[in-house]
Amino acid sequence: MNRLCDVEPRVMDDEMLKLAVGEQGPRDEAGQLAKQEGILFKDVLSLQLDFQNILRIDNLWQFENLRKLQLDNNIIEKIEGLENLTHLVWLDLSFNNIEAIEGLDTLVNLEDLSLFNNRISKIDSLDALVKLQVLSLGNNQIGNMTNIIYLRRFKDLRTLSLSGNPVAEAEDYRTFICAYLPDLVYLDFQRIDDHMKELAEMKHQCSVDELKHQESLMQAQLEEEQARWEELEGHKAAFVEHLNGPFLFDSMYAEDVEGSQLSHLPGVGELVQTYKDKFVIICLNIFKFGMKQQEKRKAELDTFMGCVQEAIQEKQEQGKHEIAKFEEKHLLTLSSIRDESELTNFEIKMAEHSENITELVNVLMTLEMQLVEQLEETINMFERNIIDLVGLFVENVQSLMAQCRDLENHHHEKLLEIAISTREKIVKGELDEDLPDAVRAAPRGRQEWPLPHRGQPPPGVPGSPRPLSGAGGVLQAGTSSSDSAACQGPRQSPGQWKGGRASSNTQTQGEVTFPSLKADPKSPPGSRLTDHLAVVEFLTQGSGVCDTSLRTGTCRKGGPDVNGSSLLTKTRSLTQSGPHTTSTS
């Protein structure tokens, strides 16, 4: 089975290919003419390169129309260089040194493949050969009987050769193959009779039935996946993919850790579910409208293509009619010219014939110009209609997306109310629900949120702040008579909340300015949950007056900077420390 090369390996160069094409080309006068003018490789349909000591397949890319290729009895070690031979029907690679089946993925038209007498140990990588009818794998190293089941996918396979392999020495070799490949006609160059088929079916019926069941399930799964893929492609063509369900909403919250923490607040779960239900309804409306518009665009395209084909066919028929009239007249004119003996009359008839040819050319050119004008008018009309349809689609989708923004803003406001209310209940000790520590504790190390800390004692402690009167503004630092004077200072305008960041980084004396919670309509859907957590972080941060910029996020209470910690810890420490006043700059 192993072929030793006693001669020097050869390379498939242009010289070898030209010589082979010349020797296998036409004979006699046709052959002489072909040698003089040269034979184009792309016109060659059959090529024989056996007994050439070829080591590597190469330089066959020009034989793009080749149907039959014979490379047997060489020293080829790898199947390669056949990518462009897509029209190949017959391939012989027998008596080589090939160890693996590969490089056949583009040979979709291959019907006959011979790999006899090689070093192949596994049957695979033949999936692309959907038209395979004859497969010769004799005298190889195939030893796994179950590997033969791989060939069940080739419904047109009728001839198989496996003699000379270790697998062929098994006792039930023939019955196994006949049972699992019931459409096979010839095995090892012998016809399979009906008695052998019946015996094989009886012996392996249970295992074959189980295999058929598994194949049916796999086929159903493949068909389902194909149907989903085709459906998704249709949705992409309508620009509404993944809008027929909660995919868009879920994707916005997929990696939102802060949002999942806020869901533990009382009432937030129901609020988010309501938000999701309404959001999905809007997405479904966009989806339905997009699919209807896609049908209209498709109908418009079909009408356009129909008009184009009709116009072309009409002008072609007129052109054929004019050419037929000219040919009838042309035959009569040629006959009269041949019979004319006088030079003067001959020249007159030739001039008339030339005028007829010119007239035919002018008629055909006129038809072509008419066709061009008609097509230009059709194209302009099609373009206007498509622009109108697309404009209507964009306008309606923008209106529906505006509803999404309004819905998001409403959700943002409700979530803010719950966050503030929960914070006040935690401070007063009135919260009955047991919240996770991650929700009670403000996140640390969040440089991306340039928010100040609230530096006031909780309610019930001297110097406690008054309740918030609005969604944004100024939180008074001290309200008791003992420290009211110390709390006076220049007021700063509240910062504007945009995209989860404060636009102001001012400092105050005696009061704390925090960002307004007005939603930015330009913020993308789903960005508010991070904003909400930042609000909760702000409401639960620090117990000292901020004397640093908003960008640092640290507060100081008459000593070293103190980073934000959990609200529960701060409240306990303040309660245990007793009455005190808030220091000012």
Secondary structure, 3 states (H helix, E strand, C coil): CCCCCCCCCEECCHHHHHHHHHHHCCCHHHHHHHHHHCCCHHHCCEEECCCCCEEECCCCCCCCCCCEEECCCCCCCCCCCCCCCCCCCEEECCCCCCCCCCCCCCCCCCCEEECCCCCCCCCCCCCCCCCCCEEECCCCCCCCHHHHHHHHHCCCCCEEECCCCHHHHCCCHHHHHHHHCCCCCEECCEECCHHHHHHHHHHCHHHHHHHHHHHHHHHHHHHHHHHHHHHHHHHHHCCCCCCCCCHHHHHHHCCCHHHHHHCCCCCHHHHHHHHHHHHHHHHHHHHHHHHHHHHHHHHHHHHHHHHHHHHHHHHHHHHHHHHHHHHHHHHHHHHHHHHCCCHHHHHHHHHHHHHHHHHHHHHHHHHHHHHHHHHHHHHHHHHHHHHHHHHHHHHHHHHHHHHHHHHHHHHHHHHHHHHHHHHHHHHHCCCCCCCCHHHHCCCCCCCCCCCCCCCCCCCCCCCCCCCCCCCCEEEECCCCCCCCHHHCCCCCCCCCEECCEECCCCCCCCEEEECCCCCCCCCCCCCHHHHHHHHHHHHCCCCCCCCCCCCCCCEECCCCEECCCCHHHHHHHHHHHCCCCCCCC
